[in-house]
Amino acid sequence: MSTTIPTALEMLKSGVHFGHQVQKRHPKMQPYIYAKRNGVSIIDLEQTRIKLQEALDFVSQIVANGGVILFLGTKKQARNGVKAAAEKSDSPYIIGRWIGGTFTNFENINKLFTKLKTLEADNKSGEWKKYTKKEQVALTKESHKLNEFVGGVKDMTKLPKAIFVVDVKKEETAVAEANNKGIPIIAITDTNVNPDMVQYPIPANDDAVRSIEMISNLIAEAIIAARK
């Protein structure tokens, strides 16, 4: 079962075609730009559909072989859509803040996952009741903070086989780490970024909520379909 690619009209309605101001255009994105309107770069949606199909085929291949894809979107417009898509497809996600070393120093970062799971288990079992109110408040704060940063990846026992990124410029540290570790990157590439930084660029608006949600959801649907 394959994921249906949205039509150009459906993409238009979600604002997928709107790029950044012309002066912010990255020269490597020129092949994916259809025109300019009122000083704004307009993305060629036929190119978007082609690159989206390539990305979804790759997602299917990874998941069919038992691989996991990590969703990443920490900008405000991306968080809800990325989290919803990741949870829908039972995939790990990061929407709070990328912690430097998540890929390049995974063993140490993994200790944070263990710490969070221990805190949650102790709270659930009533272990916290033996502490003072002040200590319980401190434990709650620590648990909430850890959950914000690594709650979506706490069950990830090894590095993912690929990563889906909403904003390459915003997530430049994660992109650098993924490339360093040879983890393929699927990413929404707006007109202001270098698509050569990722292996599977999807030329699209990375600021509009509906655009982000549409593409994140397509990635999730491809994951679900590949598992079947």
C-alpha positions as CSV (number, residue, x, y, z in Angstrom):
1,M,0.0,0.0,0.0
2,S,1.6,3.3,-1.1
3,T,1.0,6.8,0.2
4,T,-1.0,9.0,-2.1
5,I,0.9,12.2,-3.1
6,P,-1.3,15.3,-2.8
7,T,-2.2,17.2,-6.0
8,A,-0.7,20.5,-6.8
9,L,-4.0,22.1,-5.9
10,E,-4.1,20.5,-2.4
11,M,-0.5,21.7,-1.9
12,L,-1.5,25.2,-3.0
13,K,-4.3,25.3,-0.4
14,S,-1.8,24.4,2.3
15,G,0.7,27.1,1.3
16,V,3.4,24.6,0.3
17,H,4.4,26.8,-2.6
18,F,5.3,29.9,-0.7
19,G,9.1,30.4,-0.3
20,H,11.1,33.2,1.4
21,Q,11.8,36.7,0.1
22,V,13.8,36.5,-3.2
23,Q,16.9,38.1,-1.5
24,K,17.1,35.2,0.9
25,R,17.1,32.6,-1.8
26,H,19.9,30.0,-1.7
27,P,21.4,29.5,-5.2
28,K,21.2,25.7,-4.8
29,M,17.4,26.0,-4.5
30,Q,17.0,27.7,-7.9
31,P,16.0,24.4,-9.7
32,Y,13.0,24.1,-7.4
33,I,11.7,27.6,-7.8
34,Y,8.9,28.2,-10.3
35,A,8.7,32.0,-10.3
36,K,8.7,35.0,-8.0
37,R,5.7,37.0,-7.0
38,N,5.8,40.3,-5.1
39,G,9.4,39.7,-4.1
40,V,8.6,36.1,-2.8
41,S,10.1,32.9,-4.3
42,I,7.3,30.5,-5.5
43,I,8.2,26.8,-5.2
44,D,7.7,24.6,-8.3
45,L,5.1,22.1,-6.9
46,E,5.8,19.5,-9.6
47,Q,9.4,19.4,-8.3
48,T,7.9,19.1,-4.8
49,R,5.8,16.1,-5.8
50,I,8.8,14.4,-7.5
51,K,11.1,14.9,-4.5
52,L,8.3,13.9,-2.1
53,Q,7.8,10.6,-3.9
54,E,11.5,9.9,-3.7
55,A,11.5,10.7,0.1
56,L,8.4,8.5,0.7
57,D,9.9,5.6,-1.3
58,F,13.0,5.9,0.9
59,V,10.9,6.0,4.1
60,S,9.1,2.8,3.0
61,Q,12.4,1.1,2.3
62,I,13.8,2.0,5.7
63,V,10.7,0.9,7.7
64,A,10.2,-2.3,5.7
65,N,13.7,-3.3,6.8
66,G,12.8,-2.7,10.4
67,G,14.4,0.8,10.6
68,V,13.2,3.7,12.8
69,I,12.8,7.3,11.6
70,L,13.2,10.1,14.1
71,F,11.0,13.2,13.6
72,L,12.6,16.6,14.4
73,G,10.8,20.0,14.5
74,T,11.6,22.4,17.4
75,K,10.3,25.6,15.8
76,K,7.0,26.8,17.2
77,Q,5.0,26.2,14.0
78,A,6.3,22.7,13.7
79,R,5.9,21.2,17.2
80,N,2.2,20.1,17.1
81,G,2.3,18.7,13.6
82,V,5.5,16.9,14.1
83,K,4.4,15.4,17.5
84,A,1.1,14.3,16.1
85,A,2.6,12.6,13.0
86,A,5.3,10.9,15.1
87,E,2.8,9.6,17.7
88,K,0.4,8.5,14.9
89,S,3.2,6.4,13.4
90,D,4.6,5.3,16.7
91,S,8.0,7.0,15.9
92,P,10.4,8.9,18.2
93,Y,10.4,12.7,18.0
94,I,12.1,15.8,19.4
95,I,10.1,19.0,19.5
96,G,11.7,20.8,22.6
97,R,15.3,21.4,21.9
98,W,18.0,19.4,20.1
99,I,20.6,18.4,22.7
100,G,24.1,18.6,21.2
101,G,25.6,15.1,21.0
102,T,22.2,13.3,20.6
103,F,23.8,11.4,17.7
104,T,27.5,11.9,18.1
105,N,27.5,11.1,21.9
106,F,24.5,8.8,22.0
107,E,25.7,6.7,24.9
108,N,25.8,9.7,27.3
109,I,22.5,11.1,26.0
110,N,21.0,7.6,26.5
111,K,21.6,8.1,30.2
112,L,19.1,10.9,30.2
113,F,16.5,8.6,28.7
114,T,17.2,6.1,31.5
115,K,17.0,8.8,34.2
116,L,13.6,10.0,32.9
117,K,12.2,6.5,32.8
118,T,13.4,5.9,36.3
119,L,11.8,9.1,37.6
120,E,8.5,8.3,35.9
121,A,8.5,4.7,37.2
122,D,9.4,5.8,40.8
123,N,6.6,8.4,40.7
124,K,4.1,5.8,39.4
125,S,5.0,3.3,42.1
126,G,4.7,5.8,44.9
127,E,8.4,5.9,45.6
128,W,8.3,9.7,45.7
129,K,6.1,9.7,48.7
130,K,9.0,9.0,51.0
131,Y,10.5,12.3,50.1
132,T,9.6,15.7,51.5
133,K,7.3,18.1,49.7
134,K,10.2,20.2,48.6
135,E,12.1,17.2,47.3
136,Q,9.0,16.0,45.4
137,V,8.7,19.5,43.8
138,A,12.3,19.2,42.7
139,L,11.8,15.7,41.3
140,T,8.7,16.9,39.4
141,K,10.6,19.9,37.9
142,E,13.4,17.6,36.8
143,S,11.0,15.1,35.3
144,H,9.1,17.8,33.4
145,K,12.4,19.3,32.1
146,L,13.7,15.9,30.9
147,N,10.4,15.1,29.4
148,E,10.4,18.3,27.4
149,F,13.8,17.5,25.9
150,V,13.9,13.8,25.5
151,G,10.3,12.5,26.3
152,G,9.7,11.7,22.7
153,V,12.9,9.7,22.3
154,K,13.2,8.0,25.8
155,D,12.4,4.6,24.3
156,M,15.0,4.9,21.5
157,T,17.7,2.3,22.3
158,K,19.9,2.9,19.3
159,L,20.5,5.5,16.6
160,P,17.6,5.9,14.0
161,K,18.1,4.7,10.5
162,A,17.0,8.1,9.2
163,I,15.8,11.5,10.4
164,F,12.9,13.7,9.2
165,V,13.7,17.4,9.7
166,V,11.3,20.4,9.3
167,D,13.7,23.3,9.1
168,V,17.3,22.5,8.0
169,K,18.6,26.0,9.0
170,K,17.0,25.9,12.5
171,E,18.2,22.3,13.1
172,E,21.7,22.8,11.7
173,T,23.4,21.1,14.7
174,A,21.2,18.0,14.2
175,V,21.8,18.0,10.4
176,A,25.6,18.2,11.0
177,E,25.5,15.3,13.6
178,A,23.3,13.2,11.3
179,N,25.8,13.7,8.4
180,N,28.7,13.0,10.7
181,K,27.2,9.6,11.7
182,G,26.0,8.8,8.2
183,I,22.3,9.0,9.1
184,P,20.3,9.9,6.0
185,I,18.2,13.1,6.3
186,I,14.8,13.6,4.8
187,A,13.9,17.3,5.1
188,I,11.6,20.1,4.1
189,T,13.9,22.5,2.3
190,D,12.6,26.0,1.9
191,T,14.0,28.4,-0.6
192,N,16.6,29.9,1.9
193,V,18.5,26.6,2.6
194,N,21.1,24.5,0.9
195,P,19.4,21.2,-0.3
196,D,22.8,19.6,-0.7
197,M,23.0,19.3,3.1
198,V,20.3,16.5,3.1
199,Q,19.9,13.3,1.1
200,Y,16.2,13.6,0.5
201,P,15.2,17.3,0.2
202,I,11.5,18.1,-0.2
203,P,11.2,21.7,-1.6
204,A,8.3,23.2,0.4
205,N,7.3,26.0,2.9
206,D,8.8,25.2,6.3
207,D,7.0,28.0,8.1
208,A,3.3,27.5,7.3
209,V,1.6,25.2,9.8
210,R,-0.5,23.5,7.2
211,S,2.4,22.8,4.9
212,I,4.4,21.3,7.8
213,E,1.4,19.2,8.9
214,M,0.7,17.9,5.4
215,I,4.3,16.7,4.8
216,S,4.8,15.4,8.3
217,N,1.6,13.4,8.0
218,L,2.7,11.9,4.6
219,I,5.9,10.7,6.2
220,A,3.8,9.1,9.1
221,E,1.4,7.5,6.6
222,A,4.4,6.0,4.6
223,I,5.8,4.6,7.9
224,I,2.4,3.0,8.8
225,A,1.9,1.6,5.3
226,A,5.4,0.1,5.2
227,R,4.9,-1.7,8.5
228,K,1.8,-3.5,7.0
